[in-house]
């Protein structure tokens, strides 16, 4: 059975492959570390999955009018690699002392020590991450960002500017500007 409808159409509205609604366009974009992307359109913020693995599935989205706060924070480095590096240095000393042959002990100890030093260097070389959160009336959209703090700040400013440009709806408020008296 064939249909005249495009494959991306479902129900009463159509969605494009990128998760955008008809008429929406991407204003700004920010790459997340979890193979996702934060996208800002003129009406909402979208967190998409990676296009290669998940067909660009929309994980979360929020209307700009529903965003109550934007929070940017630094994620501390994972101390796991530094801890394993220190443990490995002690293990290298133990391997060197326990082996009966001095050349085998020195070689094995050096190999373990080099791996431990690589793990410790990984801790100091790897930059600290940046965490971006959008607090909304319905929950939180958050993710760790690949970029530097300045790029995340610029994206947050873009979101705040787009939110300021939204025209307030007088229909949703109970107050009407009727003359009194």
N, C-alpha and C positions, 0 to 999 in steps of 0.2 A: 504494500500500500504506500503510495507516495503522497506527500503533502506539499502545498505551496508555501507553507511556513518555513522560515529558516530554522536550522537545528537549535540555535540558541534561544528561540522564542519559547516561553512557557507561560501559560495562563494569559492574563490580560496585559502583560508588559513584556518587553524584550530586554534581554541582557546581552551585552557584547561579550566577547571572549575574555576581555580584561576585567570584567566585573562592573563595568560602567553602565549606568542606565542611559536610555536614549537622551541625547542632548547634553550629557555630561562630558566634560573634558578635563584632562589632568592639568592642574596649575603648577604643582610642585611634586617632587618625588624624593624619597630618601630610602636608601638600601639598609636592610636589617641584617644582622649576622645569621639569623636562622633561615637564610635563603628566602626571605620574604622582602616585601617592599611596603613602605608607608606611602600612600598617595593622597594628595590633596586635590579635590575637585572644587568647583565653585559652590557646592552644596554640602559636601561631607568629607570625612577622613576615612580612608580604606586601608586595611592591612591585608595584603595579598600574599598568597603562597608563591613559591618559585614557579615560573612558567614552564620549566622543563619537567619538573617532577609532579606537579599537582594541577596542571592545566590552568595555572593562574587563579586558583580557587580563592574566593574572598573568605578570609578567616573571620574578619570583624569589620564593621563599619559603623560610623556614627554621624548623624547630622551635625553640622556645625553649630546650630542653635542649641543642641543638647550638650555640647562640651562645656563643662564647668571649670576645668583647670587643666593646665599642661605642666608636667613635671619632668625636668631633665636632671639626672643625677649620674655620678660616676660609679661604675661598678668596680669594686676592688678586684685586684688580680687574684686569680686562683692560686692559693698557696700550696696546692698539691704538688706541683713540680719541684718547688723549693724544698718541701719536706722530704720527698723521695730522693732528692739530690743529697741532702744531709745524711739520710739513712744509708744511701749508697756509698758515701765516703767512709762511714764506719764499717760497712760491709767489706769495702775494699781493703781496709786495714786488717779486718778479720781474716779475709781470704789469704792475704799476704802472710800473716802470722801462722795460719793453720796448715798450709800446704807443706809437705815434707821437702820438696825440691825447691831451692831458692829461685831458679829461673822460671819455673812454672808458677810459683807463688807471685813473683814480681810481675810477670806478664798478665796473669789473671787479675791481680790487684790493680794494675794500671788500666786494664780494660774496663773494669767496674768503676774505677775513679773517673775515667774519661766520660763514661755514660752519665755518671752522677754530676759532673761539672756541666755537661750539656743541659741536663735538666735544670740545674740552678741558673744557668745563663738564660734559659727559656723564660724563667720567672722574671728576671730583670729586664730582658729585651722586649717581651710582649707588652704592648701598651694596655693601660686600663680601659675597660669598655665604657660605653655611654648608654644609659638606660633612659628610654623615652616612654612616658605614660600620658595618656589622655583620659582624664576622669570625666565621665559622662553621667547623665541622670540615670542611666540604666546599668552602669558598671564601669569597667576600666579596659582600655585597649593599650597594651604595652608590648615592648620588645627592646632587645639590645641592638644598638645601631653600630654599623661598621665605621662610620665616619667619625671625625673629631667633634668636640663639643661645639665649636663654632658653627659647623654645618647643621648640627641638630638644633642649635639656637635659631639659626636662620629659618629652618623649616617651621619651628614653633612660632616665630614671628609671622611667617606667611599664613599659618593657621589663624593666629589672632587677627591679622589684617583682614583675612577673608571673612572671619566671624563679625568684625566690625562693619563690613560692607553689606551684611544681610539687612534687608529692610524689615523693621519690626512689623509684625502682623497685629493690626488692631482688632481683628475679628476674634482672636483667641482671648483677649482681655475682657473683663466684665465692664470696664469703665468706658463710657461713651462720652464724647464731647458735646453733649446737648446743653443748650442754654438753660440756666436755672431760673426759676421764678415764675 
